[in-house]
Amino acid sequence: MKIFIWERVGQCSCNYHSEGGVTVFAETEERARELANNEYGCNITLEEIPDLVADVDYTSEKVFIFPDAGCC
């Protein structure tokens, strides 16, 4: 299993401030993108590459969305 971290993507939520970070535990980057983009409001484009990819000792697929809080 690997961890894929996007520190900042343009669309991770449907919030007014839609940017933010995304972390996914998955076997491949393709699967990580699929899992993340299945989350409501998240759309990681092919141009947005992960800032970090590392092997981890974790056995379940999981997505964490960290939307920007914004200024309001």
N, C-alpha and C positions, 0 to 999 in steps of 0.2 A: 504494500500500500504506500501511497505517496501523499504528501500534502502540497497543495497548490495555493499560493497566496498572491492575490492581486491587491496591491496596496490601495489602488485607486482605479475605478472604472467609471465610465460616463453614465451608466444606467444600471443601478443595482436595486432600485425601488421605484415605486410610483409616488414617492413623496415629492413635495415641492422642490426640495434639494435632492435630486435623484442620484447624485454621485455617491461614491463610498468605496468601501473595501469588501472583498469576498475571499473567504477561505474555504477550501473544499478538500476533503479526504476522499481519494479515488485511486483507482489503479493506473489510469492514463489521463492525459490532458484532455483528450476528446471526451472521455466520460465525465471529467470534472466540469467541463463547459456544459455538457448536457444536463447534469444535475443542477448546476447553478442557474442555467437559463430556464429550467422548469420551475424555479421559484418565482412567485408572482412579482412582476415588475423588473426582474433582472434580465439584462441582455448584454452579455460579454461578447464583444465583437472579435473577429479573427485577428484584427490588428492589435488588440489588447492582449499582450503576452504576460504570463505570470512573472511577478517580481522574484518569487522564490519557489523552487521545487525541491523537495527533499524526501528521501525514504523515511518512513516512520513505522513504528511497531504499533499499528492500530489496525483493527480488523473490520470496522464498519464504515460504509460510505456516509458522509455527513457534510452538510453545507451550513456555513455561517455567513450571514449578510450583516455588514456594518454600515448602514446608511449614514451619510453626513447629517449632523444635527442642524446645520445651517445657522443663520443669524437671527432667526425669529422664534 
